[in-house]
Amino acid sequence: MQRPDIHAPTGDRAGPAGQVGPAAGPVQSQPDAGRLVEHIVLAVREADDARIRLLLEQLVPLADPHILLLLRSRLCGDTSDQ
């Protein structure tokens, strides 16, 4: 009896709700993450909770230590990382 393959094919990434493959969407680059950080900062300054939540959900798959530190510094008002 052959066991079914339970792993995603190589090269695919998980998307929203565990989607894998093309439906998960394109992999975004570091500049895209930087733009998201700037949009999050603007949304925070405008106190737009719904937009903050949406943008943070988009940032999750891109978040690495550098991006998280950038977000922190931008939210604290440090503009030296631009």
Jmol script that loads the backbone (N, CA, C; Angstrom):
load data "model"
ATOM      1  N   MET A   1       0.835  -1.170   0.000  1.00  0.00           N
ATOM      2  CA  MET A   1       0.000   0.000   0.000  1.00  0.00           C
ATOM      3  C   MET A   1       0.886   1.242   0.000  1.00  0.00           C
ATOM      4  N   GLN A   2       0.614   2.145  -0.932  1.00  0.00           N
ATOM      5  CA  GLN A   2       1.421   3.341  -1.065  1.00  0.00           C
ATOM      6  C   GLN A   2       0.809   4.479  -0.253  1.00  0.00           C
ATOM      7  N   ARG A   3       1.649   5.172   0.512  1.00  0.00           N
ATOM      8  CA  ARG A   3       1.174   6.314   1.288  1.00  0.00           C
ATOM      9  C   ARG A   3       1.082   7.539   0.393  1.00  0.00           C
ATOM     10  N   PRO A   4       0.027   8.340   0.549  1.00  0.00           N
ATOM     11  CA  PRO A   4      -0.061   9.569  -0.257  1.00  0.00           C
ATOM     12  C   PRO A   4       0.993  10.573   0.192  1.00  0.00           C
ATOM     13  N   ASP A   5       1.478  11.352  -0.751  1.00  0.00           N
ATOM     14  CA  ASP A   5       2.451  12.393  -0.440  1.00  0.00           C
ATOM     15  C   ASP A   5       1.748  13.502   0.334  1.00  0.00           C
ATOM     16  N   ILE A   6       2.215  13.783   1.551  1.00  0.00           N
ATOM     17  CA  ILE A   6       1.548  14.785   2.378  1.00  0.00           C
ATOM     18  C   ILE A   6       2.292  16.120   2.376  1.00  0.00           C
ATOM     19  N   HIS A   7       3.369  16.200   1.618  1.00  0.00           N
ATOM     20  CA  HIS A   7       4.148  17.426   1.577  1.00  0.00           C
ATOM     21  C   HIS A   7       3.797  18.222   0.329  1.00  0.00           C
ATOM     22  N   ALA A   8       3.882  19.547   0.456  1.00  0.00           N
ATOM     23  CA  ALA A   8       3.650  20.406  -0.701  1.00  0.00           C
ATOM     24  C   ALA A   8       4.786  20.202  -1.696  1.00  0.00           C
ATOM     25  N   PRO A   9       4.502  20.341  -2.982  1.00  0.00           N
ATOM     26  CA  PRO A   9       5.564  20.228  -3.973  1.00  0.00           C
ATOM     27  C   PRO A   9       6.661  21.255  -3.706  1.00  0.00           C
ATOM     28  N   THR A  10       7.884  20.895  -4.032  1.00  0.00           N
ATOM     29  CA  THR A  10       9.022  21.788  -3.819  1.00  0.00           C
ATOM     30  C   THR A  10       8.814  23.087  -4.569  1.00  0.00           C
ATOM     31  N   GLY A  11       9.122  24.204  -3.899  1.00  0.00           N
ATOM     32  CA  GLY A  11       9.020  25.508  -4.544  1.00  0.00           C
ATOM     33  C   GLY A  11       7.721  26.222  -4.257  1.00  0.00           C
ATOM     34  N   ASP A  12       6.715  25.532  -3.801  1.00  0.00           N
ATOM     35  CA  ASP A  12       5.457  26.190  -3.483  1.00  0.00           C
ATOM     36  C   ASP A  12       5.544  26.774  -2.090  1.00  0.00           C
ATOM     37  N   ARG A  13       4.747  27.804  -1.849  1.00  0.00           N
ATOM     38  CA  ARG A  13       4.715  28.391  -0.520  1.00  0.00           C
ATOM     39  C   ARG A  13       3.280  28.423  -0.032  1.00  0.00           C
ATOM     40  N   ALA A  14       3.127  28.401   1.259  1.00  0.00           N
ATOM     41  CA  ALA A  14       1.788  28.445   1.830  1.00  0.00           C
ATOM     42  C   ALA A  14       1.246  29.853   1.749  1.00  0.00           C
ATOM     43  N   GLY A  15      -0.017  29.974   1.424  1.00  0.00           N
ATOM     44  CA  GLY A  15      -0.684  31.267   1.366  1.00  0.00           C
ATOM     45  C   GLY A  15      -1.762  31.338   2.427  1.00  0.00           C
ATOM     46  N   PRO A  16      -2.716  32.244   2.262  1.00  0.00           N
ATOM     47  CA  PRO A  16      -3.796  32.375   3.227  1.00  0.00           C
ATOM     48  C   PRO A  16      -4.542  31.065   3.412  1.00  0.00           C
ATOM     49  N   ALA A  17      -4.880  30.761   4.617  1.00  0.00           N
ATOM     50  CA  ALA A  17      -5.640  29.561   4.966  1.00  0.00           C
ATOM     51  C   ALA A  17      -4.966  28.293   4.462  1.00  0.00           C
ATOM     52  N   GLY A  18      -3.623  28.302   4.390  1.00  0.00           N
ATOM     53  CA  GLY A  18      -2.886  27.107   4.017  1.00  0.00           C
ATOM     54  C   GLY A  18      -2.870  26.792   2.540  1.00  0.00           C
ATOM     55  N   GLN A  19      -3.296  27.730   1.691  1.00  0.00           N
ATOM     56  CA  GLN A  19      -3.246  27.479   0.257  1.00  0.00           C
ATOM     57  C   GLN A  19      -1.799  27.292  -0.151  1.00  0.00           C
ATOM     58  N   VAL A  20      -1.580  26.438  -1.130  1.00  0.00           N
ATOM     59  CA  VAL A  20      -0.231  26.202  -1.621  1.00  0.00           C
ATOM     60  C   VAL A  20      -0.255  26.328  -3.127  1.00  0.00           C
ATOM     61  N   GLY A  21       0.801  26.898  -3.688  1.00  0.00           N
ATOM     62  CA  GLY A  21       0.924  26.986  -5.131  1.00  0.00           C
ATOM     63  C   GLY A  21       0.515  28.338  -5.665  1.00  0.00           C
ATOM     64  N   PRO A  22       0.166  28.404  -6.944  1.00  0.00           N
ATOM     65  CA  PRO A  22      -0.135  29.676  -7.586  1.00  0.00           C
ATOM     66  C   PRO A  22      -1.259  30.461  -6.909  1.00  0.00           C
ATOM     67  N   ALA A  23      -2.230  29.780  -6.331  1.00  0.00           N
ATOM     68  CA  ALA A  23      -3.333  30.475  -5.671  1.00  0.00           C
ATOM     69  C   ALA A  23      -2.863  31.226  -4.435  1.00  0.00           C
ATOM     70  N   ALA A  24      -1.700  30.859  -3.909  1.00  0.00           N
ATOM     71  CA  ALA A  24      -1.171  31.521  -2.722  1.00  0.00           C
ATOM     72  C   ALA A  24      -0.688  32.922  -3.042  1.00  0.00           C
ATOM     73  N   GLY A  25      -0.449  33.219  -4.305  1.00  0.00           N
ATOM     74  CA  GLY A  25      -0.012  34.548  -4.706  1.00  0.00           C
ATOM     75  C   GLY A  25       1.486  34.600  -4.918  1.00  0.00           C
ATOM     76  N   PRO A  26       1.932  35.673  -5.542  1.00  0.00           N
ATOM     77  CA  PRO A  26       3.364  35.795  -5.821  1.00  0.00           C
ATOM     78  C   PRO A  26       4.151  36.105  -4.563  1.00  0.00           C
ATOM     79  N   VAL A  27       5.400  35.676  -4.559  1.00  0.00           N
ATOM     80  CA  VAL A  27       6.286  36.000  -3.447  1.00  0.00           C
ATOM     81  C   VAL A  27       6.673  37.461  -3.604  1.00  0.00           C
ATOM     82  N   GLN A  28       6.508  38.247  -2.543  1.00  0.00           N
ATOM     83  CA  GLN A  28       6.829  39.660  -2.618  1.00  0.00           C
ATOM     84  C   GLN A  28       8.274  39.891  -2.213  1.00  0.00           C
ATOM     85  N   SER A  29       8.832  40.998  -2.667  1.00  0.00           N
ATOM     86  CA  SER A  29      10.231  41.300  -2.391  1.00  0.00           C
ATOM     87  C   SER A  29      10.373  42.218  -1.186  1.00  0.00           C
ATOM     88  N   GLN A  30      11.604  42.442  -0.782  1.00  0.00           N
ATOM     89  CA  GLN A  30      11.914  43.314   0.351  1.00  0.00           C
ATOM     90  C   GLN A  30      11.369  44.732   0.148  1.00  0.00           C
ATOM     91  N   PRO A  31      11.490  45.333  -1.058  1.00  0.00           N
ATOM     92  CA  PRO A  31      10.910  46.668  -1.241  1.00  0.00           C
ATOM     93  C   PRO A  31       9.397  46.689  -0.995  1.00  0.00           C
ATOM     94  N   ASP A  32       8.698  45.605  -1.344  1.00  0.00           N
ATOM     95  CA  ASP A  32       7.265  45.528  -1.067  1.00  0.00           C
ATOM     96  C   ASP A  32       7.019  45.558   0.435  1.00  0.00           C
ATOM     97  N   ALA A  33       7.846  44.869   1.200  1.00  0.00           N
ATOM     98  CA  ALA A  33       7.712  44.862   2.650  1.00  0.00           C
ATOM     99  C   ALA A  33       7.983  46.251   3.211  1.00  0.00           C
ATOM    100  N   GLY A  34       8.959  46.950   2.659  1.00  0.00           N
ATOM    101  CA  GLY A  34       9.263  48.308   3.095  1.00  0.00           C
ATOM    102  C   GLY A  34       8.103  49.254   2.842  1.00  0.00           C
ATOM    103  N   ARG A  35       7.439  49.092   1.696  1.00  0.00           N
ATOM    104  CA  ARG A  35       6.254  49.916   1.397  1.00  0.00           C
ATOM    105  C   ARG A  35       5.122  49.594   2.360  1.00  0.00           C
ATOM    106  N   LEU A  36       4.953  48.321   2.675  1.00  0.00           N
ATOM    107  CA  LEU A  36       3.926  47.940   3.648  1.00  0.00           C
ATOM    108  C   LEU A  36       4.199  48.584   4.999  1.00  0.00           C
ATOM    109  N   VAL A  37       5.458  48.601   5.415  1.00  0.00           N
ATOM    110  CA  VAL A  37       5.825  49.236   6.685  1.00  0.00           C
ATOM    111  C   VAL A  37       5.402  50.696   6.666  1.00  0.00           C
ATOM    112  N   GLU A  38       5.695  51.407   5.574  1.00  0.00           N
ATOM    113  CA  GLU A  38       5.321  52.821   5.492  1.00  0.00           C
ATOM    114  C   GLU A  38       3.805  53.005   5.549  1.00  0.00           C
ATOM    115  N   HIS A  39       3.066  52.117   4.882  1.00  0.00           N
ATOM    116  CA  HIS A  39       1.598  52.195   4.920  1.00  0.00           C
ATOM    117  C   HIS A  39       1.066  51.903   6.324  1.00  0.00           C
ATOM    118  N   ILE A  40       1.717  50.978   7.019  1.00  0.00           N
ATOM    119  CA  ILE A  40       1.307  50.664   8.398  1.00  0.00           C
ATOM    120  C   ILE A  40       1.534  51.878   9.291  1.00  0.00           C
ATOM    121  N   VAL A  41       2.686  52.522   9.136  1.00  0.00           N
ATOM    122  CA  VAL A  41       2.987  53.707   9.940  1.00  0.00           C
ATOM    123  C   VAL A  41       1.931  54.793   9.700  1.00  0.00           C
ATOM    124  N   LEU A  42       1.570  55.022   8.449  1.00  0.00           N
ATOM    125  CA  LEU A  42       0.537  56.021   8.143  1.00  0.00           C
ATOM    126  C   LEU A  42      -0.801  55.635   8.759  1.00  0.00           C
ATOM    127  N   ALA A  43      -1.168  54.362   8.649  1.00  0.00           N
ATOM    128  CA  ALA A  43      -2.439  53.902   9.208  1.00  0.00           C
ATOM    129  C   ALA A  43      -2.459  54.057  10.728  1.00  0.00           C
ATOM    130  N   VAL A  44      -1.326  53.792  11.378  1.00  0.00           N
ATOM    131  CA  VAL A  44      -1.243  53.964  12.836  1.00  0.00           C
ATOM    132  C   VAL A  44      -1.414  55.435  13.188  1.00  0.00           C
ATOM    133  N   ARG A  45      -0.751  56.300  12.461  1.00  0.00           N
ATOM    134  CA  ARG A  45      -0.848  57.744  12.751  1.00  0.00           C
ATOM    135  C   ARG A  45      -2.269  58.258  12.520  1.00  0.00           C
ATOM    136  N   GLU A  46      -3.004  57.623  11.597  1.00  0.00           N
ATOM    137  CA  GLU A  46      -4.394  58.003  11.326  1.00  0.00           C
ATOM    138  C   GLU A  46      -5.375  57.231  12.204  1.00  0.00           C
ATOM    139  N   ALA A  47      -4.874  56.329  13.040  1.00  0.00           N
ATOM    140  CA  ALA A  47      -5.697  55.494  13.933  1.00  0.00           C
ATOM    141  C   ALA A  47      -6.754  54.703  13.158  1.00  0.00           C
ATOM    142  N   ASP A  48      -6.357  54.169  12.000  1.00  0.00           N
ATOM    143  CA  ASP A  48      -7.262  53.392  11.145  1.00  0.00           C
ATOM    144  C   ASP A  48      -7.075  51.900  11.458  1.00  0.00           C
ATOM    145  N   ASP A  49      -7.809  51.421  12.475  1.00  0.00           N
ATOM    146  CA  ASP A  49      -7.643  50.043  12.953  1.00  0.00           C
ATOM    147  C   ASP A  49      -7.849  48.997  11.866  1.00  0.00           C
ATOM    148  N   ALA A  50      -8.871  49.167  11.041  1.00  0.00           N
ATOM    149  CA  ALA A  50      -9.161  48.171  10.001  1.00  0.00           C
ATOM    150  C   ALA A  50      -8.008  48.090   8.995  1.00  0.00           C
ATOM    151  N   ARG A  51      -7.481  49.243   8.591  1.00  0.00           N
ATOM    152  CA  ARG A  51      -6.376  49.250   7.632  1.00  0.00           C
ATOM    153  C   ARG A  51      -5.105  48.684   8.266  1.00  0.00           C
ATOM    154  N   ILE A  52      -4.871  48.998   9.538  1.00  0.00           N
ATOM    155  CA  ILE A  52      -3.703  48.448  10.238  1.00  0.00           C
ATOM    156  C   ILE A  52      -3.765  46.923  10.231  1.00  0.00           C
ATOM    157  N   ARG A  53      -4.923  46.381  10.569  1.00  0.00           N
ATOM    158  CA  ARG A  53      -5.093  44.926  10.618  1.00  0.00           C
ATOM    159  C   ARG A  53      -4.843  44.302   9.243  1.00  0.00           C
ATOM    160  N   LEU A  54      -5.408  44.892   8.200  1.00  0.00           N
ATOM    161  CA  LEU A  54      -5.238  44.374   6.838  1.00  0.00           C
ATOM    162  C   LEU A  54      -3.761  44.412   6.422  1.00  0.00           C
ATOM    163  N   LEU A  55      -3.104  45.517   6.687  1.00  0.00           N
ATOM    164  CA  LEU A  55      -1.696  45.651   6.303  1.00  0.00           C
ATOM    165  C   LEU A  55      -0.800  44.701   7.082  1.00  0.00           C
ATOM    166  N   LEU A  56      -1.073  44.528   8.375  1.00  0.00           N
ATOM    167  CA  LEU A  56      -0.280  43.583   9.170  1.00  0.00           C
ATOM    168  C   LEU A  56      -0.451  42.154   8.671  1.00  0.00           C
ATOM    169  N   GLU A  57      -1.669  41.804   8.249  1.00  0.00           N
ATOM    170  CA  GLU A  57      -1.890  40.465   7.688  1.00  0.00           C
ATOM    171  C   GLU A  57      -1.065  40.272   6.419  1.00  0.00           C
ATOM    172  N   GLN A  58      -0.926  41.325   5.633  1.00  0.00           N
ATOM    173  CA  GLN A  58      -0.122  41.241   4.408  1.00  0.00           C
ATOM    174  C   GLN A  58       1.368  41.179   4.723  1.00  0.00           C
ATOM    175  N   LEU A  59       1.772  41.776   5.846  1.00  0.00           N
ATOM    176  CA  LEU A  59       3.185  41.799   6.216  1.00  0.00           C
ATOM    177  C   LEU A  59       3.672  40.477   6.803  1.00  0.00           C
ATOM    178  N   VAL A  60       2.778  39.717   7.406  1.00  0.00           N
ATOM    179  CA  VAL A  60       3.169  38.489   8.116  1.00  0.00           C
ATOM    180  C   VAL A  60       4.057  37.566   7.269  1.00  0.00           C
ATOM    181  N   PRO A  61       3.684  37.215   6.042  1.00  0.00           N
ATOM    182  CA  PRO A  61       4.551  36.286   5.304  1.00  0.00           C
ATOM    183  C   PRO A  61       5.897  36.891   4.896  1.00  0.00           C
ATOM    184  N   LEU A  62       6.031  38.213   4.964  1.00  0.00           N
ATOM    185  CA  LEU A  62       7.265  38.878   4.552  1.00  0.00           C
ATOM    186  C   LEU A  62       8.154  39.251   5.728  1.00  0.00           C
ATOM    187  N   ALA A  63       7.610  39.147   6.934  1.00  0.00           N
ATOM    188  CA  ALA A  63       8.299  39.666   8.119  1.00  0.00           C
ATOM    189  C   ALA A  63       9.536  38.845   8.447  1.00  0.00           C
ATOM    190  N   ASP A  64      10.659  39.525   8.460  1.00  0.00           N
ATOM    191  CA  ASP A  64      11.903  38.953   8.950  1.00  0.00           C
ATOM    192  C   ASP A  64      12.426  39.935  10.000  1.00  0.00           C
ATOM    193  N   PRO A  65      13.485  39.596  10.704  1.00  0.00           N
ATOM    194  CA  PRO A  65      13.957  40.506  11.762  1.00  0.00           C
ATOM    195  C   PRO A  65      14.231  41.932  11.270  1.00  0.00           C
ATOM    196  N   HIS A  66      14.805  42.074  10.088  1.00  0.00           N
ATOM    197  CA  HIS A  66      15.101  43.410   9.556  1.00  0.00           C
ATOM    198  C   HIS A  66      13.814  44.223   9.370  1.00  0.00           C
ATOM    199  N   ILE A  67      12.800  43.613   8.782  1.00  0.00           N
ATOM    200  CA  ILE A  67      11.534  44.315   8.533  1.00  0.00           C
ATOM    201  C   ILE A  67      10.845  44.648   9.850  1.00  0.00           C
ATOM    202  N   LEU A  68      10.877  43.737  10.804  1.00  0.00           N
ATOM    203  CA  LEU A  68      10.241  44.013  12.096  1.00  0.00           C
ATOM    204  C   LEU A  68      10.952  45.141  12.837  1.00  0.00           C
ATOM    205  N   LEU A  69      12.275  45.176  12.763  1.00  0.00           N
ATOM    206  CA  LEU A  69      13.010  46.272  13.386  1.00  0.00           C
ATOM    207  C   LEU A  69      12.748  47.596  12.668  1.00  0.00           C
ATOM    208  N   LEU A  70      12.614  47.543  11.348  1.00  0.00           N
ATOM    209  CA  LEU A  70      12.268  48.742  10.587  1.00  0.00           C
ATOM    210  C   LEU A  70      10.897  49.266  11.012  1.00  0.00           C
ATOM    211  N   LEU A  71       9.935  48.366  11.123  1.00  0.00           N
ATOM    212  CA  LEU A  71       8.587  48.758  11.545  1.00  0.00           C
ATOM    213  C   LEU A  71       8.644  49.402  12.936  1.00  0.00           C
ATOM    214  N   ARG A  72       9.360  48.772  13.836  1.00  0.00           N
ATOM    215  CA  ARG A  72       9.474  49.313  15.198  1.00  0.00           C
ATOM    216  C   ARG A  72      10.082  50.709  15.184  1.00  0.00           C
ATOM    217  N   SER A  73      11.178  50.870  14.447  1.00  0.00           N
ATOM    218  CA  SER A  73      11.840  52.174  14.444  1.00  0.00           C
ATOM    219  C   SER A  73      10.960  53.244  13.798  1.00  0.00           C
ATOM    220  N   ARG A  74      10.248  52.880  12.745  1.00  0.00           N
ATOM    221  CA  ARG A  74       9.351  53.851  12.077  1.00  0.00           C
ATOM    222  C   ARG A  74       8.182  54.226  12.977  1.00  0.00           C
ATOM    223  N   LEU A  75       7.656  53.269  13.715  1.00  0.00           N
ATOM    224  CA  LEU A  75       6.540  53.570  14.615  1.00  0.00           C
ATOM    225  C   LEU A  75       6.999  54.435  15.790  1.00  0.00           C
ATOM    226  N   CYS A  76       8.260  54.301  16.174  1.00  0.00           N
ATOM    227  CA  CYS A  76       8.802  55.120  17.273  1.00  0.00           C
ATOM    228  C   CYS A  76       9.277  56.487  16.789  1.00  0.00           C
ATOM    229  N   GLY A  77       9.170  56.730  15.479  1.00  0.00           N
ATOM    230  CA  GLY A  77       9.501  58.054  14.944  1.00  0.00           C
ATOM    231  C   GLY A  77      10.901  58.212  14.440  1.00  0.00           C
ATOM    232  N   ASP A  78      11.700  57.159  14.418  1.00  0.00           N
ATOM    233  CA  ASP A  78      13.070  57.224  13.901  1.00  0.00           C
ATOM    234  C   ASP A  78      13.020  57.116  12.394  1.00  0.00           C
ATOM    235  N   THR A  79      13.468  58.138  11.670  1.00  0.00           N
ATOM    236  CA  THR A  79      13.426  58.121  10.216  1.00  0.00           C
ATOM    237  C   THR A  79      14.805  57.854   9.601  1.00  0.00           C
ATOM    238  N   SER A  80      15.786  57.484  10.417  1.00  0.00           N
ATOM    239  CA  SER A  80      17.152  57.286   9.907  1.00  0.00           C
ATOM    240  C   SER A  80      17.279  56.047   9.025  1.00  0.00           C
ATOM    241  N   ASP A  81      16.306  55.115   9.073  1.00  0.00           N
ATOM    242  CA  ASP A  81      16.384  53.896   8.265  1.00  0.00           C
ATOM    243  C   ASP A  81      15.847  54.075   6.857  1.00  0.00           C
ATOM    244  N   GLN A  82      15.385  55.250   6.500  1.00  0.00           N
ATOM    245  CA  GLN A  82      14.802  55.441   5.158  1.00  0.00           C
ATOM    246  C   GLN A  82      15.862  55.606   4.122  1.00  0.00           C
TER     247      GLN A  82
END
end "model"
wireframe off; spacefill off
backbone 0.3
color backbone group
